[in-house]
Amino acid sequence: MRRKRWKKNGYCFAEKIRNCFGRGRCSNLVAPLSKSANTGRVKVCKVTGDRKICARMASMGLYPGVEADIICSESGSQCLLKINGGTISLDSDVSDNIFVTSL
């Protein structure tokens, strides 16, 4: 018996989870979000970590290929990201698992 795939905004949530590791998405210099000292527009290249972290980030709209604005970032502390009109706060442990490139 096949499961129905629930689609939101044209993408299946399971496909977002499968793409959590983001192979071949970014060609520029890639660095963890926690090490990104400048504010501005970034593109999420890869989300690492266990399945729980990847699922949580995808449910908040943070998955490879998404463009986001860094509102405030200080090396090694919390950072604020603006994604799809919403703002999320990430601690340093989670932001170590998110690799971004500047746009």
C-alpha distances in whole Angstrom, upper triangle without the diagonal:
4,7,10,13,16,19,22,25,23,22,18,19,17,19,22,22,21,24,26,28,29,30,33,34,37,40,43,44,41,42,41,41,43,46,46,49,50,48,47,44,41,38,35,35,33,31,31,31,28,25,26,29,27,24,27,29,26,26,30,29,31,29,30,32,33,37,39,42,44,46,48,47,50,49,47,47,44,44,43,40,40,36,35,38,38,39,38,40,39,41,42,39,37,39,39,35,36,37,39,41,44,44
4,6,9,12,15,19,22,19,18,15,16,14,16,19,19,18,21,23,25,26,27,30,30,34,37,40,41,38,39,38,38,40,43,43,46,46,45,43,40,38,34,32,31,29,28,29,29,26,23,24,26,24,22,25,26,23,23,27,26,28,26,27,29,30,33,35,39,40,43,45,44,47,46,45,44,42,41,39,37,37,33,32,35,34,36,35,37,36,38,39,37,34,36,36,33,33,34,36,38,40,40
4,6,9,12,16,19,17,16,12,13,11,14,17,16,16,19,21,24,25,26,29,29,32,35,38,39,36,37,35,35,38,40,40,43,44,42,40,37,35,32,29,29,27,26,27,26,24,20,21,24,21,19,22,23,20,20,23,23,25,23,25,26,27,31,32,36,37,40,41,41,44,43,42,41,39,37,36,34,33,30,29,32,31,33,32,34,33,35,37,34,31,33,34,30,30,32,33,36,38,38
4,6,9,13,16,14,13,10,12,11,13,16,16,17,19,21,24,24,26,28,28,31,35,37,38,36,37,35,35,37,40,39,42,42,40,39,36,34,31,28,28,27,26,27,27,25,21,22,24,21,19,21,22,19,18,22,21,23,22,24,25,25,29,30,34,36,38,40,40,43,43,42,41,38,36,35,32,31,28,26,29,29,31,30,33,32,35,36,34,31,33,34,30,30,31,32,35,37,36
4,6,10,13,11,10,6,8,8,10,12,13,14,16,18,21,21,23,25,24,28,31,33,35,32,33,32,31,34,36,36,39,39,37,35,32,30,27,25,25,23,22,24,24,22,19,20,21,18,16,18,19,16,15,19,18,20,18,20,21,22,25,27,30,32,34,37,37,39,39,38,37,35,33,32,29,28,24,23,26,26,28,27,30,29,32,33,31,28,29,31,27,26,28,29,31,33,33
4,7,10,9,8,6,7,9,10,12,13,15,16,18,21,21,24,26,24,28,31,33,34,32,32,31,30,32,35,34,37,37,35,33,30,28,26,23,24,23,22,24,24,23,19,19,20,18,15,17,18,14,13,16,16,18,17,19,20,20,23,25,28,30,32,34,35,38,38,37,36,33,31,29,26,25,22,20,23,23,25,24,27,27,30,32,30,27,28,30,26,25,27,28,30,32,31
4,7,6,5,4,7,9,10,11,13,14,15,17,20,20,22,24,22,25,29,31,32,30,31,29,28,31,34,32,35,35,32,30,27,26,23,21,22,22,21,23,24,23,20,20,21,18,15,17,17,13,13,15,14,16,15,17,18,17,20,22,26,28,30,32,33,36,36,36,35,32,30,28,24,23,19,18,20,21,23,23,26,26,29,31,30,26,27,29,26,24,26,26,28,29,29
4,5,6,6,7,11,11,11,13,15,16,17,20,19,22,24,22,24,28,29,31,28,29,28,26,29,32,30,33,32,30,27,24,23,21,19,21,21,20,23,24,23,20,20,20,17,15,16,15,12,11,13,11,14,14,16,16,15,18,19,22,25,27,29,30,33,34,34,32,29,27,25,21,20,16,14,17,17,20,20,23,24,27,29,28,25,25,27,25,23,24,24,26,27,26
4,6,8,10,13,12,12,15,17,16,17,21,19,22,23,20,23,26,27,29,27,28,27,26,29,31,29,32,30,28,25,22,21,19,18,20,20,20,23,25,25,22,22,21,19,17,17,16,13,13,13,11,14,14,15,14,13,16,17,21,24,25,28,29,33,34,34,32,29,27,24,21,19,15,12,15,16,19,20,23,24,28,29,29,25,25,28,25,22,24,23,24,25,24
4,7,10,12,11,11,15,16,15,17,20,18,21,22,19,22,25,27,29,27,29,28,27,30,32,31,33,32,30,27,24,23,20,19,20,21,21,24,25,25,22,23,23,19,18,19,18,14,15,16,13,16,15,16,15,14,17,20,23,26,28,31,32,35,35,35,34,31,29,27,23,21,18,15,18,20,22,23,26,26,30,31,31,27,27,29,26,24,24,24,25,26,25
4,6,9,7,7,11,12,11,13,16,15,18,19,17,20,23,25,27,25,26,25,25,28,30,29,32,31,29,27,23,21,18,17,18,18,17,20,22,22,19,19,19,16,14,16,15,11,12,14,12,13,12,13,13,13,16,18,22,25,27,30,30,33,33,33,32,29,27,25,22,21,17,15,19,19,22,21,24,24,27,29,28,24,24,26,23,21,22,21,23,25,24
4,5,5,7,9,10,11,13,16,16,18,20,18,22,25,27,29,26,27,26,26,28,31,30,33,33,31,29,26,24,20,18,19,18,17,19,21,20,16,17,18,15,13,15,15,11,11,14,12,14,12,14,15,15,19,21,24,26,29,31,31,34,34,33,33,30,28,26,23,22,19,18,21,21,23,22,25,24,27,29,27,24,24,26,22,21,22,23,25,27,26
4,5,5,6,9,10,11,14,15,17,20,18,21,25,27,28,25,25,24,23,26,28,28,31,31,29,27,25,22,19,17,18,16,15,17,18,17,13,14,14,11,9,11,11,8,8,11,10,12,10,13,14,14,18,19,23,24,27,29,29,31,31,30,30,27,25,24,21,21,17,17,20,19,21,19,22,21,24,25,24,20,21,23,20,18,20,21,24,26,26
4,5,5,6,9,10,13,14,16,19,18,21,25,27,28,25,26,24,24,27,29,29,32,32,31,30,27,24,21,18,18,16,15,16,16,15,12,13,14,11,9,12,13,10,11,14,13,14,12,13,16,16,20,22,25,27,29,31,30,33,32,31,31,28,27,26,23,23,20,20,23,22,24,22,24,23,25,26,24,21,22,23,19,19,20,22,24,27,27
4,5,5,6,9,11,11,13,16,15,18,22,24,25,23,24,23,23,26,28,27,31,31,30,28,25,22,19,16,16,14,14,15,17,16,13,15,15,12,11,14,13,10,12,15,13,13,10,11,13,14,18,20,24,26,28,30,30,32,32,31,31,28,27,26,23,23,19,19,23,22,24,22,24,23,26,26,25,21,22,23,19,18,19,20,22,25,25
4,5,5,6,10,10,12,15,13,16,20,22,23,20,21,20,19,22,25,24,27,27,26,24,21,19,16,13,13,11,11,13,14,14,12,13,13,9,9,11,10,7,9,11,10,10,7,8,10,11,15,17,20,22,25,26,26,29,28,27,27,25,23,22,19,19,16,16,20,19,20,19,21,20,22,23,21,18,18,20,16,15,16,17,19,22,22
4,5,5,8,10,13,16,15,18,21,23,24,20,21,19,19,22,24,24,28,28,27,26,23,20,17,14,14,11,10,11,12,11,8,10,10,7,6,10,9,7,9,12,11,11,8,10,13,14,17,19,22,23,26,27,26,28,28,26,26,24,23,22,20,21,18,18,22,21,21,19,21,19,21,22,20,16,17,18,14,14,16,17,20,23,24
4,5,7,9,10,14,14,17,20,22,23,20,21,20,21,24,25,25,29,30,29,28,25,22,18,15,14,12,11,12,13,12,10,13,13,9,10,13,13,10,13,16,14,13,10,11,13,15,19,21,24,25,28,29,28,30,29,28,29,27,26,25,23,23,20,21,25,24,24,22,24,22,24,24,22,19,20,20,16,15,16,18,21,24,25
4,5,5,8,11,10,13,17,19,20,17,18,18,18,21,23,23,26,26,26,25,21,18,15,12,10,9,9,11,13,13,12,14,13,9,11,14,12,10,13,15,13,12,8,7,10,12,16,18,21,22,26,27,26,28,27,27,27,25,24,23,20,21,18,19,23,22,23,21,22,21,23,23,21,18,18,18,14,13,14,15,17,20,21
4,5,9,12,11,13,17,19,19,16,16,15,15,18,20,20,24,24,24,23,20,17,14,10,9,7,6,7,9,10,9,11,10,6,8,11,9,8,12,13,12,10,6,7,10,12,15,16,20,20,23,24,23,25,24,23,23,22,20,21,18,19,17,18,22,21,21,18,19,17,19,19,17,14,14,15,11,10,11,13,16,19,20
4,6,9,10,12,15,16,17,13,14,13,15,18,19,19,23,24,24,23,21,17,14,11,8,5,6,6,9,11,10,13,12,9,12,14,12,12,15,16,15,12,9,8,11,13,16,18,21,21,24,25,23,25,23,23,24,22,21,22,20,21,19,21,24,23,23,21,21,19,20,19,17,15,15,14,10,10,10,12,15,18,20
4,6,6,9,12,14,15,12,14,14,15,18,19,19,23,23,23,22,19,15,12,9,6,5,7,9,12,14,14,16,14,11,14,16,13,12,16,17,14,12,8,6,8,11,14,16,19,20,24,25,23,25,24,24,25,23,22,22,19,20,18,20,23,23,23,21,22,20,21,21,19,17,16,15,12,11,10,11,13,16,17
4,6,8,11,13,15,13,15,16,18,21,21,21,24,25,25,24,21,17,14,12,8,8,10,11,15,16,16,19,18,14,17,19,17,16,20,20,18,16,12,9,11,14,17,19,22,23,27,28,26,28,26,26,27,26,25,25,22,24,21,23,26,26,26,25,25,23,25,23,22,20,19,18,15,14,12,13,14,18,18
4,6,7,11,13,12,15,16,18,21,21,20,24,24,24,23,20,16,13,12,8,9,13,14,18,20,20,22,21,18,20,22,19,18,22,22,20,17,14,10,11,14,16,19,22,23,27,28,26,28,26,27,28,28,25,26,23,24,22,23,27,27,27,26,27,25,26,25,24,22,20,19,17,15,13,13,13,16,17
4,7,10,12,10,14,15,16,20,20,18,22,21,21,20,16,13,10,9,6,8,12,14,18,20,20,22,20,16,19,20,17,16,20,20,17,14,11,7,7,11,12,15,18,20,23,25,24,26,25,25,26,25,23,23,20,21,18,20,23,24,24,23,24,22,24,23,23,20,19,18,16,13,11,10,10,13,13
4,6,8,7,11,13,14,18,17,16,19,19,19,17,14,11,8,8,6,9,12,15,18,21,22,23,21,18,21,22,18,18,22,21,18,15,13,9,8,11,12,14,17,18,22,23,21,23,22,23,25,24,22,22,19,20,18,20,23,24,23,23,24,22,24,22,22,20,18,17,16,13,10,8,7,10,11
4,7,8,12,15,16,19,18,17,20,19,20,19,16,13,11,12,9,12,16,17,21,24,25,27,24,22,24,25,22,22,25,25,22,19,17,13,12,15,15,17,19,20,24,25,23,25,23,25,27,26,24,24,22,23,22,23,26,27,26,26,26,25,26,24,25,23,20,19,18,16,12,11,9,11,11
4,6,10,13,14,17,15,14,16,16,17,16,14,11,10,12,10,13,16,18,22,25,26,28,24,22,25,26,22,23,26,25,22,19,17,14,13,15,14,16,17,18,21,22,20,22,21,22,24,24,22,22,20,21,21,23,25,26,25,25,25,23,25,23,23,22,19,18,18,15,11,9,6,8,9
4,7,10,12,15,12,11,14,14,16,15,14,11,11,12,10,12,15,17,20,24,25,27,23,22,25,25,22,23,26,25,23,19,18,15,15,16,15,16,17,17,20,20,18,19,17,19,21,22,20,21,19,21,21,24,26,26,25,24,24,22,22,20,21,20,17,16,16,14,10,8,6,8,10
4,7,9,12,10,10,13,14,15,15,14,10,10,9,7,9,12,13,16,20,22,23,20,18,22,22,18,19,23,22,20,16,15,12,13,14,14,15,16,15,19,19,16,18,16,17,19,19,17,19,17,19,19,22,24,24,22,21,21,18,19,17,18,16,13,12,12,10,6,6,5,8,11
4,6,8,7,7,10,12,14,14,14,11,11,10,9,10,11,12,15,19,21,22,18,17,21,21,17,19,22,21,20,16,15,14,15,15,15,15,15,14,17,17,14,14,12,13,15,16,15,17,16,18,19,22,24,23,21,19,18,16,16,14,14,14,10,9,10,8,5,6,7,9,13
4,5,5,7,10,12,14,15,14,11,11,10,10,9,9,10,12,16,18,19,15,15,18,18,15,17,20,18,18,14,14,13,15,15,15,14,15,13,16,15,12,13,10,11,13,13,12,14,14,17,17,21,22,21,19,17,15,12,13,10,11,10,7,5,7,6,4,6,9,11,15
4,5,5,8,10,11,12,12,9,10,9,10,10,10,12,14,17,19,19,15,15,18,16,13,16,18,16,16,12,13,13,14,14,13,11,11,9,12,11,9,10,9,10,10,10,8,10,10,13,14,18,19,18,15,13,12,10,10,9,10,9,5,6,8,6,6,6,9,10,14
4,6,8,10,12,14,15,13,14,13,14,13,13,13,14,18,20,19,16,17,20,18,15,18,20,18,18,15,16,16,18,17,16,14,14,11,13,11,8,8,6,6,7,8,8,11,12,15,17,20,21,20,17,14,12,9,9,6,8,9,5,5,9,8,9,10,12,13,17
4,6,9,11,14,15,13,14,14,14,14,15,15,17,20,23,23,19,19,23,21,18,21,24,21,21,18,18,18,19,19,17,16,15,12,14,12,9,8,6,7,10,11,10,13,14,17,19,23,24,22,19,17,15,13,12,9,12,12,9,8,11,10,9,10,11,12,16
4,6,8,10,11,10,12,12,13,14,15,16,18,22,24,24,20,20,23,21,18,21,23,20,20,16,17,17,17,16,15,13,12,9,12,10,7,8,7,10,11,12,10,12,12,15,17,20,21,20,17,16,15,13,13,11,14,14,10,10,12,11,9,8,9,9,12
4,7,10,12,12,15,15,17,18,19,20,22,25,27,27,23,23,26,24,21,24,26,23,22,19,21,20,20,19,17,15,13,10,11,9,6,6,6,9,11,12,10,12,13,16,18,22,22,21,18,17,16,14,15,13,16,16,12,13,16,14,13,12,12,11,14
4,7,9,10,13,15,17,19,20,22,24,27,29,28,24,24,27,25,22,24,26,23,22,19,20,20,20,18,15,13,11,8,9,8,7,8,9,13,13,13,11,12,12,14,17,20,20,20,17,17,16,16,17,15,18,18,14,15,18,15,14,12,11,9,12
4,7,9,12,14,17,19,19,22,24,27,28,27,24,24,26,24,20,22,24,20,19,17,19,19,18,16,13,10,7,5,6,6,7,9,11,14,14,13,10,10,10,11,14,17,17,17,14,15,14,15,16,16,19,18,14,16,18,15,15,12,12,9,11
4,7,10,13,16,18,19,22,25,28,28,28,24,23,25,23,20,21,23,20,18,16,18,17,16,14,10,8,5,5,7,9,10,13,15,17,17,16,12,11,10,10,12,15,15,15,14,15,15,16,18,18,21,19,16,18,19,16,15,12,11,8,8
4,7,10,13,16,17,20,23,26,26,26,23,21,23,22,18,19,21,18,16,14,15,14,13,11,7,6,4,6,9,12,12,15,17,19,19,17,13,12,10,9,10,13,14,15,14,15,16,16,19,19,21,19,16,18,18,15,13,10,9,6,6
4,7,9,12,14,17,20,23,23,23,20,18,21,20,16,17,19,17,14,12,12,11,10,9,6,5,6,7,11,13,12,15,16,18,18,16,13,12,10,10,11,13,15,15,14,15,15,15,18,17,19,17,13,15,15,11,10,6,6,4,5
4,6,9,12,15,18,21,21,22,18,16,18,18,14,14,17,15,13,10,10,8,6,6,4,6,9,10,14,16,15,18,18,20,20,18,15,14,11,12,11,13,15,16,16,15,17,16,19,18,19,16,14,15,14,10,9,5,5,6,7
4,6,8,11,14,17,17,18,15,13,15,15,11,12,15,13,11,8,7,5,6,6,6,8,10,11,15,16,15,18,18,18,19,17,14,14,11,12,11,13,16,16,15,14,15,14,16,16,16,13,11,12,11,7,6,4,7,9,10
4,7,10,14,17,17,18,15,13,16,16,13,13,17,16,13,10,8,5,6,8,9,11,14,15,18,20,18,20,19,20,21,19,17,17,15,16,14,17,20,20,19,18,18,17,19,18,17,15,13,13,11,8,6,5,7,10,12
4,6,10,13,13,15,12,10,13,14,11,11,15,15,13,10,7,5,8,10,12,13,16,16,20,20,19,21,19,19,20,19,17,18,15,17,16,18,21,20,19,18,18,16,17,16,15,12,11,11,8,6,5,7,10,13,15
4,7,10,10,11,8,6,10,11,8,9,13,13,12,8,7,7,10,11,13,14,17,16,19,20,18,20,19,18,18,17,16,16,15,17,15,18,21,19,18,16,16,13,15,14,12,9,9,9,6,5,6,9,12,16,18
4,7,9,10,8,7,11,12,10,12,15,15,15,12,10,10,14,15,17,17,20,19,22,22,20,21,19,18,19,18,17,19,17,20,19,21,24,22,21,18,18,14,15,14,11,9,10,9,5,6,8,12,15,18,21
4,7,8,6,7,10,11,10,12,15,16,16,14,13,14,17,18,20,20,22,21,24,23,21,22,20,18,19,18,18,20,19,21,20,23,25,23,22,18,18,14,14,13,10,9,11,9,6,9,11,15,18,21,24
4,5,6,6,9,10,11,13,15,16,17,15,14,15,19,20,22,22,25,24,26,26,24,25,23,21,21,20,21,22,21,23,22,24,27,24,23,20,19,16,16,16,12,11,14,13,10,12,15,18,22,25,27
4,6,5,6,9,10,10,12,14,15,14,13,15,18,19,22,22,25,24,27,27,26,27,26,23,23,22,22,22,21,23,21,23,26,23,23,20,20,17,18,18,15,13,15,15,12,13,16,19,23,26,28
4,6,5,6,9,10,11,13,14,13,13,16,19,19,22,21,24,23,25,26,24,26,25,22,22,20,20,21,20,22,20,22,24,21,21,17,17,15,16,17,14,11,14,15,12,14,17,20,23,26,28
4,5,5,6,9,10,11,12,11,11,14,17,17,19,18,20,20,22,22,20,22,21,19,18,16,17,17,16,19,17,20,22,19,18,15,14,12,12,13,11,8,11,11,9,10,14,16,20,23,25
4,5,5,6,9,10,11,9,8,10,14,14,17,17,20,20,22,23,21,23,22,21,20,18,18,18,16,18,16,18,21,19,18,15,16,13,15,16,13,10,12,13,9,10,12,15,18,21,23
4,6,5,6,9,10,10,9,12,15,15,18,18,21,21,23,24,23,25,25,23,22,20,20,19,17,19,16,18,20,18,18,15,16,15,17,18,16,12,15,16,13,13,16,18,21,24,25
4,5,5,6,9,9,10,13,16,15,17,17,19,19,21,21,21,23,23,21,20,17,17,16,15,16,14,16,18,15,15,12,13,12,14,16,14,10,13,15,12,12,16,17,21,23,25
4,5,5,6,5,7,10,13,11,14,13,16,16,18,19,18,21,21,19,18,15,14,14,12,13,11,13,16,13,13,10,11,10,13,14,13,9,10,13,10,9,12,14,17,19,21
4,5,5,5,5,9,11,10,13,14,17,18,20,21,21,24,24,23,22,19,17,16,14,14,12,13,16,14,14,13,14,14,16,18,17,13,14,16,13,12,14,15,18,20,21
4,5,7,9,13,15,13,15,15,18,19,20,22,22,25,25,24,23,20,18,17,15,15,12,13,15,13,14,12,14,14,17,19,18,14,16,18,16,14,17,18,21,23,24
4,6,9,12,14,11,13,12,15,15,17,19,19,22,23,22,20,17,15,13,11,11,9,10,12,9,10,8,11,11,15,17,17,13,14,17,15,13,16,16,19,21,21
4,6,10,11,8,10,10,13,15,17,19,19,22,23,23,21,18,16,14,11,10,7,8,11,9,11,10,13,13,17,18,18,15,14,17,15,13,15,15,17,18,19
4,7,9,7,9,9,12,13,15,17,17,20,20,20,19,16,14,12,10,10,8,10,12,11,11,10,12,11,14,16,15,12,11,14,12,9,11,11,14,16,16
4,6,6,9,10,14,15,18,20,19,22,22,21,21,19,17,16,13,13,11,12,15,15,15,13,15,14,17,18,17,13,13,14,12,9,10,11,13,16,16
4,6,9,11,14,16,19,21,20,22,22,22,22,20,18,17,14,15,12,14,17,17,17,16,18,16,19,19,18,15,14,15,12,9,9,9,11,14,14
4,7,10,13,15,19,21,20,23,23,24,24,22,19,18,15,15,12,13,16,17,18,17,19,18,21,21,21,18,16,17,15,12,11,10,10,12,12
4,6,10,13,16,18,18,21,22,23,22,20,17,15,12,11,8,9,13,13,14,14,16,16,19,20,20,17,15,17,15,12,12,10,11,12,12
4,7,10,13,16,16,20,20,22,21,19,15,14,10,9,7,9,11,13,13,14,16,16,19,20,21,18,15,17,16,13,12,9,10,9,9
4,7,9,12,13,17,18,19,18,16,12,10,6,6,5,8,10,10,10,11,13,13,16,17,19,16,13,16,16,12,12,10,10,10,10
4,6,9,11,14,16,18,17,14,11,8,6,5,7,10,10,10,9,11,12,13,16,17,19,17,14,17,17,14,14,11,12,10,10
4,6,7,10,12,14,13,11,7,6,5,7,9,13,13,12,10,10,10,11,13,14,17,15,12,15,16,13,13,11,12,10,12
4,7,10,13,15,13,11,7,5,6,7,11,13,12,12,9,10,10,12,14,15,18,17,14,17,18,16,16,14,15,13,15
4,7,10,12,10,8,6,6,8,10,14,17,16,14,11,11,10,11,12,13,16,16,13,16,18,16,17,15,16,15,16
4,7,9,7,7,5,7,9,12,15,19,18,17,13,12,10,10,11,10,14,14,10,13,15,14,14,13,15,14,16
4,6,6,7,7,10,13,16,19,22,22,20,17,15,13,12,11,10,14,14,12,13,16,15,16,15,17,16,19
4,6,8,9,12,14,18,20,24,24,22,19,17,14,13,11,9,12,13,10,11,14,14,14,14,16,16,19
4,7,9,13,15,19,21,25,25,23,19,17,14,11,9,6,9,11,9,9,13,13,14,15,18,18,22
4,7,10,13,17,19,23,23,20,16,14,11,9,6,5,9,11,9,10,14,14,16,16,19,19,22
4,7,10,14,16,20,19,17,13,10,7,6,4,6,9,9,8,11,13,13,15,16,18,18,21
4,7,10,13,16,16,14,10,8,6,6,7,8,11,10,8,11,13,12,14,13,15,15,18
4,7,10,13,13,10,7,6,5,6,9,11,14,12,10,14,15,13,15,14,16,16,17
4,6,10,10,8,6,5,6,8,11,13,15,12,10,14,14,12,13,12,14,13,15
4,7,6,6,4,6,9,11,15,17,18,16,14,17,17,14,16,14,15,14,15
4,6,5,6,8,11,12,16,18,19,16,15,18,17,14,15,14,15,15,15
4,6,8,10,14,16,20,22,23,19,18,21,20,17,18,17,18,17,17
4,7,10,14,16,20,22,24,21,19,23,22,19,21,19,20,19,18
4,7,10,13,17,19,21,18,17,21,20,18,20,18,20,20,20
4,7,10,14,16,18,15,14,18,18,16,18,17,19,18,19
4,7,10,13,15,12,11,15,15,13,16,16,18,18,20
4,7,10,12,10,10,13,14,13,16,16,19,19,21
4,7,8,6,6,10,11,10,13,14,17,18,20
4,6,6,6,9,11,11,14,16,19,20,23
4,6,5,6,9,10,13,14,17,19,22
4,6,5,7,10,13,15,18,20,24
4,5,5,7,11,13,17,19,21
4,5,5,8,10,13,15,18
4,6,8,10,14,16,19
4,6,10,13,16,19
4,7,10,13,16
4,7,10,13
4,7,9
4,7
4
